[in-house]
C-alpha cells in the first residue's frame, strides 16, 4: 500500500524560507519529494520484499536524464530524478546480498507520442506550423531522438540473466547529450 504524504497537497510544507520566488521554488521541490520519493520507495519496498521471499529478482528503474542534466526550468524533475538515481545506486549497492539486482536507465529524448506532441506545439509557436517539428531534431545525435525499442532492449537486457553481475548502476541512453555531445 502506498502512503500519501502527511501534508495536504494544496499547501506546500513549511520549510522556514521567506516568502518570494525562491521560497516558492523550494516549497515546490519539497512537495515533489514528499509526494514522489515516498511513493517510489514504498513501491520498491513492497516489490523488494516479494522478490526477497522468492529468492531473487531485478528492479529496473526508468528514471530520466534530467537527473544528470540540470535545468532551472525543470528543477523538480531534475531533483526527483537525481534522488531516484541515488536511491537506485544505494539500494543496488547492497541488494545482491538478497540475490536482487537494482539498476536504472536514464533515457534522454525518446520519440514517443508525448515527445512528438511537445515538439509539434513548439513548432507551432516558433514556426506557425506544427509539421515542422522534425526541424528541432536536427541538433540531436544522429538527427533524431532515441527509438522506444532502443530503451526497451536495454531494459530487457538488464532484467535478464545476461546482466547477472550488474547492480547499483545507472545507464544513460541519450546519444551522448549529457556527456557534452554537439
N, C-alpha and C positions, 0 to 999 in steps of 0.2 A: 504494500500500500504506500502510495506517495503522500507525504505530508505537505500541507500548504504552509507557507510562511506564517509566523505568528502575527505579523502586522497586516493591516488592511492594504490591499493593492492600490487603493485610491490615495493613500498617504505614504510618502516615502519615509523610511526610518529616519529618526533624528540622529544626526551624527556630529552635532556641535559646530557646524560650519555657519558662517554668517550668510545672510540672505544675499542673493545675487546670482549671476550666471554660473560662477564656479561652484557655488553651493548646489545649484540645480543639477549640474553635471555630476557632481559627487553623489548626490542623493539618488540620481538615476542609476549610476553604477552600483550603488549599494542595493537598490531594489533588484537589479539584474542578478546580483549574486544571491540575494535572499530567495529569489524565485528559480533561477537557472541551476545553480550548483547543487542545492539540496535535492532537487528532483533527479538530476543526473546521478548524484551519489546514492540516493535511495534506490533508484532502478538498478544501478550497478551492484549495490549491496544485495538486493534480492536475487539477481541473476547469479552473482558470485556464490551465494550460499547454495543455490541449487547445483551449480557446477561442482562445488566442493563436495557436496553429498554424493554426486555422481562419480567423482574421482578425476574429473578433467573438464577442460573447456577452453574456449577462446572468446575474448571480448574484443571486438574491433570497433573503436570509436571513430565515427565520421565527424571530424571536428571542423576544419576550415582554416585556410591560410591567414585569415585575419589575426590569428594569434601570434603570427610572426611578422606581419607587415602592418604596423600600427598606423592608424588613420584617425585623426582628430574628429572627422565627421562620423565615425563609426566606433566611438570609444567603447560602448557597451559590448558590441560584438567582439571587438579586439580583446577586451578584458575577459569576457566569458570564454572565448576560445583559448586564450593563454592559460586560464585557470584549468580548463579541461585538459589541456596539454600537460600541465604539471600533475594533475590528478592521474592521468594515464601513465605517465612516466613513473610516478611514485608507486602506484599500485602494481604496475607491471614489473617494477624492480624487485618486488617481494613475492609476487603471485606464483612463481614457479615452485615454491615450497608446497603449494597446494595442487600442483600439476595444472595450473591455469595460466594461460598467456593473456596479457593485456597489451594491445597495440593501438595506434591511432593513425589516421590518414587525414592530411590537410589538403583537400582539393583546392586548387585555385579556381579560375573561371572554368565552368563546365557548361557546355552547350545544351542546357535544359530548356524547357518551355519558359521557366522563370527568367533565365538569362536572356532569352530572345525577347521576351516581353519588356524587360528593363531596357535593353538596347534599342528596341523599337520606340519606346517612349522617349528615350534620349535623342534618337534620330529625328523624331517628330519635333521636339523642342529646338534642336540645333539646326536641322536642315529643312524642316517643314514637310518631311517625307519619311514615314516610318520604314519604308522599304530600303532605305539607305543604311540600315543598322549594321550591315556587314562591313561598312567602311571603318567602324570602330575596332574591328578585329585585325586590321592590317598591322597594327603595332604589337600584336601578341606574338609569342613564339609560334613558329610555323604558320602564322597568319590566321590562327583560329583558336577557339577555346578547346579544352580537353573534351574528348568524347566520353559520355557516361560509361561506356563499355571499358574504357581505359581505367577508370576508377574502380569499377566493379571487378575487373580482372585482378587488380591488386588486392582488393578486399578478399576475393575468393582464395588467392594465393596465401595471404596472411592467415586466413582461417583454416587452411589446410595443414596436413602433417608435414608438408614440404618446408614449412616455415617453423618447424617444431622447436627451434632454439632461439626464436625471436620473441622478445617480450620487453616492455618498458621503452619502446621507441615510437617515434612519430615519423611517418613518411609524408613528405610534401610533394604533391603532384601538381606543379603549376608551370611546367616548361622552363623553370629557372627564374621566374619573376621575382621571388623573394630573395634569390641569390644575386640579383642585380642584372638580369637579362636586359639587353637593349640599352 
